[in-house]
Amino acid sequence: MPSRIAHPSLLAALLAAPSLLAGCGGGARAASPPEDEALPVRTAPVEPGPVARPIRAAGTVAAKEERDLAFKVGGLLARVEVREGQAVRRGQLLAALDATELAAAVRAAEEGLGKARRDAARAAELAAAEAAPRSAAEDARTAEAVAEAAAAAARFNLRHAALVAPDDGWVERRMAEPGEVVAPGRPVLRVSGRGRGFVVRAAVADRDVLDLAPGTPARVTIDARPERPIAGRVAEVGRAAGRGTGTWQVEVAIDVPGPGAALLTGLTAKVEIERAVPAAGAVPIAAVVDGDGERGAVWAVDGGRARRVPVRIAFLQGDRAVLSAGVEGLPLVVTDGAARLSDGRRVRVAE
């Protein structure tokens, strides 16, 4: 069988390969400075703790005061004077029952009270003349007191046959219409008041709620208007977790600039609450080498030589690594060139 001869150009390439590889190796060795030559590096300052780590949550806007208005007694709904979204003033009439039956109850109670008073007066005269036992006079006075209470209750029910606005605000919902028979306590209108302003109600996880206290500054961003953040503060912190969620409700009061009507109940918002966490310091992520979970190291420069400093990583924040231990009292760490260092290696800090 004839022998196979490689193509001349391929053979030349194979023969040239060792010299190329040798050249590459020599170039790589030439790129690394000798051990006794100072390696140029750059440094960055260590930001001492504590470190700002805001609590972020999402929630909805609502008026601080929201009420479902209902009648104390049932009856025929005669009129509803407002519509949904309408602004109302404190004391304004919102809705009323047909008062025919309630007015009749008041008249009946007052007539009964008049009779009880006459009976009590007659029984007292007879008892004074010893024409009737003293117990009869006492029973008559008791009947008079009962009649007075019945009349007061009837008048009270008549006064509450109308719903009035408890505060300046808005009608959120209209839940009944004229002509309907409403039961006692059935909501007819939902209103919100502007007296105590607006809040954002947000859910916060257990790892964050323990650090919260009323009065902590916050910033609120309405999703519909993200370019105009609003200052706020924590107003209330829930004392119990929500069922099924395991989160705590936090209310952030909003410092609304201008008229309160600029906000609407139900708007979605993002909340950022100020918080500072204990930390040894924060460094650029590029300064951390040999990272393994919570463990890592940074390089410091002492007397022109590199010194490896073990650290513990708490968390990452943007382009920074927040460290829980290891950099206490350390002013600077190496960033550029950190991956090429060894303990005791001569270094030169570049400007």
C-alpha positions as CSV (number, residue, x, y, z in Angstrom):
1,M,0.0,0.0,0.0
2,P,1.5,3.4,-0.9
3,S,2.4,5.6,2.1
4,R,0.4,8.8,2.8
5,I,2.5,12.0,2.6
6,A,1.2,15.0,4.4
7,H,0.5,18.2,2.4
8,P,3.6,20.4,2.4
9,S,1.7,23.4,3.9
10,L,0.3,21.3,6.7
11,L,3.7,19.7,7.5
12,A,5.2,23.2,7.7
13,A,2.6,24.3,10.1
14,L,3.2,21.3,12.4
15,L,6.9,21.9,12.4
16,A,6.4,25.6,13.2
17,A,4.0,24.8,16.1
18,P,6.6,24.1,18.8
19,S,8.3,27.5,18.1
20,L,5.0,29.3,18.3
21,L,4.1,27.6,21.5
22,A,7.5,28.5,22.9
23,G,7.0,32.1,21.8
24,C,3.6,32.3,23.5
25,G,5.0,30.9,26.7
26,G,7.9,33.3,26.7
27,G,5.5,36.2,26.1
28,A,3.3,35.2,29.0
29,R,6.3,35.0,31.3
30,A,7.5,38.4,30.1
31,A,4.1,39.9,30.9
32,S,4.4,39.0,34.6
33,P,6.8,41.2,36.5
34,P,9.6,39.5,38.5
35,E,8.9,38.7,42.1
36,D,11.3,41.4,43.3
37,E,9.5,44.1,41.2
38,A,6.7,46.0,42.8
39,L,3.3,45.1,41.3
40,P,1.2,48.2,40.6
41,V,-2.2,48.2,42.3
42,R,-5.0,50.6,43.1
43,T,-6.7,51.0,46.5
44,A,-10.1,52.2,47.7
45,P,-11.2,53.4,51.2
46,V,-13.1,51.2,53.6
47,E,-16.4,52.8,54.4
48,P,-16.9,52.2,58.2
49,G,-20.2,50.9,59.6
50,P,-23.0,51.1,60.3
51,V,-24.2,50.7,56.7
52,A,-27.5,52.0,55.4
53,R,-29.7,49.1,54.3
54,P,-33.3,50.5,53.7
55,I,-36.3,48.3,54.1
56,R,-38.2,48.0,50.8
57,A,-41.9,47.0,50.5
58,A,-44.9,47.4,48.2
59,G,-48.3,48.6,49.4
60,T,-51.4,50.6,48.6
61,V,-52.5,54.1,49.3
62,A,-55.5,54.7,51.6
63,A,-57.0,57.4,53.7
64,K,-56.0,57.0,57.3
65,E,-59.7,57.3,58.3
66,E,-62.1,55.1,56.3
67,R,-65.6,54.5,57.6
68,D,-68.6,52.3,56.5
69,L,-71.7,54.3,57.5
70,A,-74.8,52.4,58.5
71,F,-78.1,53.2,60.2
72,K,-78.7,52.1,63.8
73,V,-82.2,50.9,63.0
74,G,-83.6,49.3,59.8
75,G,-86.1,50.9,57.5
76,L,-86.9,52.1,54.1
77,L,-84.1,54.1,52.5
78,A,-85.7,57.4,51.4
79,R,-82.8,59.2,49.8
80,V,-79.1,59.2,49.1
81,E,-77.8,62.7,48.6
82,V,-74.2,61.9,47.3
83,R,-72.6,59.9,44.5
84,E,-69.3,58.0,44.5
85,G,-66.2,60.2,44.3
86,Q,-68.0,63.3,45.6
87,A,-66.3,65.5,48.0
88,V,-68.2,66.1,51.3
89,R,-68.0,68.4,54.2
90,R,-68.3,67.6,57.9
91,G,-71.9,67.5,59.0
92,Q,-73.3,67.3,55.5
93,L,-76.4,65.1,55.0
94,L,-75.5,62.0,53.1
95,A,-78.6,59.7,53.3
96,A,-81.9,59.3,55.3
97,L,-84.5,56.7,56.1
98,D,-88.2,57.3,55.8
99,A,-88.9,58.6,59.3
100,T,-92.7,57.9,59.3
101,E,-92.4,54.8,61.5
102,L,-89.8,56.2,63.7
103,A,-91.7,59.5,64.3
104,A,-94.8,57.4,65.2
105,A,-92.7,55.5,67.7
106,V,-91.5,58.7,69.3
107,R,-95.1,60.0,69.6
108,A,-96.3,56.7,71.1
109,A,-93.4,56.8,73.7
110,E,-94.1,60.4,74.6
111,E,-97.8,59.6,75.1
112,G,-96.9,56.7,77.3
113,L,-94.6,58.9,79.3
114,G,-97.4,61.4,79.9
115,K,-99.7,58.7,81.2
116,A,-96.9,57.3,83.5
117,R,-96.3,60.8,84.9
118,R,-100.0,61.3,85.7
119,D,-100.3,57.8,87.3
120,A,-97.2,58.5,89.4
121,A,-98.6,61.8,90.6
122,R,-102.0,60.3,91.5
123,A,-100.4,57.4,93.3
124,A,-98.2,59.8,95.3
125,E,-101.3,61.8,96.4
126,L,-103.2,58.6,97.5
127,A,-100.2,57.4,99.4
128,A,-99.8,60.7,101.2
129,A,-103.5,60.5,102.2
130,E,-103.0,56.9,103.3
131,A,-105.7,55.9,100.7
132,A,-103.2,53.6,98.9
133,P,-100.2,51.6,100.0
134,R,-96.8,53.3,99.7
135,S,-95.6,50.4,97.4
136,A,-98.2,51.5,94.8
137,A,-96.7,54.9,94.7
138,E,-93.2,53.5,94.3
139,D,-94.3,51.2,91.5
140,A,-95.8,54.2,89.7
141,R,-92.6,56.1,89.9
142,T,-90.7,53.1,88.5
143,A,-93.2,52.9,85.6
144,E,-92.6,56.6,85.0
145,A,-88.8,56.1,84.8
146,V,-89.3,53.2,82.3
147,A,-91.5,55.4,80.1
148,E,-88.9,58.2,80.2
149,A,-86.2,55.7,79.0
150,A,-88.5,54.4,76.2
151,A,-89.1,58.0,75.0
152,A,-85.4,58.8,75.1
153,A,-84.6,55.7,73.0
154,A,-87.3,56.5,70.4
155,R,-86.0,60.1,70.0
156,F,-82.5,58.8,69.7
157,N,-83.5,56.4,66.9
158,L,-85.3,59.2,65.1
159,R,-82.2,61.4,65.3
160,H,-80.1,58.7,63.7
161,A,-82.4,58.1,60.8
162,A,-80.0,60.3,58.8
163,L,-76.3,59.8,58.0
164,V,-74.0,62.8,58.0
165,A,-70.4,63.2,57.0
166,P,-68.1,62.7,60.1
167,D,-65.3,64.6,58.5
168,D,-64.3,66.5,55.3
169,G,-63.5,63.9,52.7
170,W,-64.9,61.8,49.9
171,V,-67.4,59.2,49.2
172,E,-65.6,56.0,48.3
173,R,-68.6,53.7,47.6
174,R,-72.3,53.9,47.5
175,M,-73.7,50.5,48.6
176,A,-77.5,51.1,48.7
177,E,-80.1,52.9,46.7
178,P,-83.4,54.7,47.6
179,G,-86.3,52.4,47.9
180,E,-84.3,49.6,49.4
181,V,-85.1,48.3,52.9
182,V,-81.9,48.3,54.8
183,A,-81.2,46.2,57.9
184,P,-79.6,47.8,61.1
185,G,-75.8,48.0,60.7
186,R,-75.8,47.3,56.9
187,P,-73.3,49.7,55.3
188,V,-74.9,52.3,53.0
189,L,-71.9,54.5,52.2
190,R,-68.1,54.2,52.6
191,V,-66.4,57.5,53.2
192,S,-62.8,58.6,53.8
193,G,-61.7,61.6,55.7
194,R,-58.9,64.0,55.0
195,G,-58.4,65.1,58.6
196,R,-55.7,62.5,59.3
197,G,-54.2,62.4,55.8
198,F,-53.1,59.4,53.7
199,V,-51.1,56.4,54.5
200,V,-49.5,53.5,52.6
201,R,-50.2,50.1,54.0
202,A,-47.4,47.7,53.2
203,A,-46.4,44.1,54.3
204,V,-43.0,43.7,55.9
205,A,-41.2,40.4,56.6
206,D,-40.2,39.3,60.1
207,R,-36.5,39.9,59.5
208,D,-37.3,43.6,59.0
209,V,-40.2,44.4,61.3
210,L,-38.2,44.1,64.5
211,D,-36.0,47.0,63.4
212,L,-39.0,49.4,62.8
213,A,-40.2,52.1,65.1
214,P,-42.9,54.8,64.6
215,G,-41.4,58.0,63.4
216,T,-38.7,56.4,61.2
217,P,-38.3,58.4,58.0
218,A,-39.4,56.8,54.7
219,R,-39.8,57.6,51.1
220,V,-42.9,56.6,49.0
221,T,-43.0,56.3,45.3
222,I,-46.4,56.1,43.6
223,D,-46.2,53.7,40.7
224,A,-48.4,56.0,38.6
225,R,-46.0,58.9,39.2
226,P,-42.6,57.5,39.9
227,E,-40.8,60.7,39.1
228,R,-42.2,62.5,42.1
229,P,-41.3,60.6,45.3
230,I,-43.1,61.7,48.5
231,A,-41.6,62.0,52.0
232,G,-43.2,60.0,54.8
233,R,-42.6,58.4,58.1
234,V,-43.6,55.1,59.8
235,A,-46.9,55.7,61.7
236,E,-47.9,52.3,62.9
237,V,-46.3,48.8,63.1
238,G,-48.5,45.8,63.4
239,R,-48.2,43.7,66.5
240,A,-49.3,40.4,64.9
241,A,-48.6,38.7,61.6
242,G,-51.3,38.4,59.0
243,R,-53.0,35.1,58.7
244,G,-51.7,33.1,55.8
245,T,-49.0,35.6,54.9
246,G,-46.6,35.6,57.8
247,T,-46.0,39.3,57.3
248,W,-46.6,42.4,59.4
249,Q,-48.6,45.4,58.2
250,V,-46.8,48.7,58.5
251,E,-48.5,52.1,57.9
252,V,-46.4,54.9,56.4
253,A,-47.9,58.3,56.8
254,I,-47.4,60.5,53.7
255,D,-46.5,64.1,53.8
256,V,-48.7,65.1,50.8
257,P,-47.6,68.2,49.1
258,G,-50.5,70.4,48.0
259,P,-54.2,69.3,48.1
260,G,-54.9,65.9,49.4
261,A,-57.2,65.2,46.4
262,A,-54.0,64.4,44.4
263,L,-54.0,60.9,45.9
264,L,-56.6,58.3,45.5
265,T,-57.4,55.2,47.6
266,G,-56.0,52.1,46.1
267,L,-53.0,53.5,44.2
268,T,-50.0,51.1,44.3
269,A,-46.8,52.4,45.8
270,K,-43.3,51.3,46.8
271,V,-42.0,52.2,50.2
272,E,-38.3,52.6,51.2
273,I,-37.8,52.9,55.0
274,E,-34.5,54.2,56.3
275,R,-32.5,51.7,58.3
276,A,-28.8,51.3,59.3
277,V,-27.4,47.9,60.1
278,P,-24.2,47.1,62.2
279,A,-21.2,46.3,60.0
280,A,-17.4,46.4,60.2
281,G,-17.3,48.3,56.9
282,A,-18.1,48.2,53.2
283,V,-15.7,47.8,50.3
284,P,-15.9,47.5,46.5
285,I,-16.8,44.0,45.4
286,A,-13.6,43.9,43.3
287,A,-11.6,44.1,46.6
288,V,-12.9,40.7,47.8
289,V,-11.0,37.6,46.8
290,D,-11.4,33.9,47.6
291,G,-15.1,34.4,48.3
292,D,-16.8,31.2,49.7
293,G,-20.2,31.9,51.2
294,E,-19.7,34.2,54.1
295,R,-15.9,33.9,54.0
296,G,-13.5,35.8,51.9
297,A,-10.4,38.0,52.0
298,V,-9.1,41.4,51.1
299,W,-5.6,42.8,50.6
300,A,-4.1,45.6,52.6
301,V,-0.9,47.4,51.9
302,D,1.6,47.5,54.8
303,G,5.1,49.1,54.2
304,G,4.9,48.6,50.5
305,R,3.9,44.9,50.7
306,A,0.6,43.1,50.4
307,R,-1.0,41.6,53.5
308,R,-4.0,39.1,53.2
309,V,-6.8,39.9,55.6
310,P,-9.6,37.3,56.2
311,V,-13.1,38.9,56.3
312,R,-16.7,37.8,56.8
313,I,-19.2,38.9,54.2
314,A,-22.6,40.0,55.5
315,F,-24.3,40.9,52.2
316,L,-23.8,42.5,48.8
317,Q,-25.3,45.9,48.1
318,G,-25.0,47.2,44.5
319,D,-21.3,47.3,43.7
320,R,-20.2,47.0,47.4
321,A,-19.6,44.1,49.7
322,V,-20.7,44.8,53.3
323,L,-18.4,43.0,55.8
324,S,-19.4,41.9,59.3
325,A,-15.8,41.4,60.4
326,G,-12.2,41.7,59.4
327,V,-11.7,45.4,58.3
328,E,-12.0,47.1,61.6
329,G,-9.5,49.9,61.7
330,L,-8.3,49.2,58.1
331,P,-8.3,52.4,56.0
332,L,-7.7,51.1,52.5
333,V,-8.0,47.8,50.6
334,V,-6.6,46.8,47.2
335,T,-9.1,46.8,44.3
336,D,-7.3,46.7,40.9
337,G,-4.7,44.0,41.0
338,A,-6.1,42.1,44.0
339,A,-6.4,38.8,42.1
340,R,-2.6,38.7,41.3
341,L,-1.3,39.3,44.8
342,S,0.3,36.9,47.3
343,D,1.1,37.5,50.9
344,G,4.2,39.7,51.3
345,R,4.4,40.6,47.6
346,R,5.9,44.0,46.9
347,V,3.3,46.5,45.6
348,R,3.2,50.0,44.3
349,V,0.0,52.0,44.8
350,A,-0.8,53.7,41.5
351,E,-2.3,57.2,41.4
